[in-house]
Amino acid sequence: MNTDEILAAIDAEIAVLKQARAILTETETADGRSPRAGGKPRKRRKMSAETRAKMAAAQKARWAVKLKV
């Protein structure tokens, strides 16, 4: 291999690595998670205090049944 062939091979490898880098940086956010298809972040659903209290009571009731057995 002469110098020109070696340089051409290196340039080809650099192009492949740049493509791989571009793909990786597009598909991950800063914290490493993949973005949604639309690109917009999801809105978090908020539960009311009343709903949380109902869920807590239901879970306590389930545990009470298990502990009685």
N, C-alpha and C positions, 0 to 999 in steps of 0.2 A: 504494500500500500504506500502510495506516495502521500505527501503532505496535503495535497488538495483533496484526496479521497478521505483522509482522516478528518479534515475540517468539515467536509460535507456530511460525514457520518455524525460528527458532534452536533452540527447545526440541526440535523434531522432529529436527533435525540432531544435537543433543547426544545424544538417545536412540539414534540410529543409531551414533554414534561410541562410545558406551558399550557397545553390543552387540558391536561389532567388537573393542573392547579386551578384553572378557570372553572372547571366542572365542580371541583370540591368547594371552592369559595362561593359558588352560586347556590349550592344545595345546603349549606349550613349557616346558621346564624352565629353570632358571637359566642353564645353559650353552648354551641355544639348541637343544638336541636335543629331538625329539618323544618323549614317554613311550610305553612299551609299552601295549597295549590293556588289560592287567590292572592296570597302574599299578605293578607291583612291579619293582624293578630286577633285571636278569639276574645270575645267579651266574656268576662267571668260572670256567672250567674250568682246572684246574691240570695241567700236564704234569710227569711225573716227570723227574728228571735223566737217567734211563736213556732215556726216550723222546726227550728233547731231543738226547741224544748220538746216538741212532740216526738221527734226522732230519738232524743235522749231517753225519754220515758219508754218508748217502745223497746229500745235496746236494753234498758234496765229490766223490763218485764221479761224479755227473752232470756237474759242471764239469770233472773230469779227462777225461771222454770228449770233451767239447766242445773242450777245449784240445788234445787229441791230433790232432784232425782238421785 
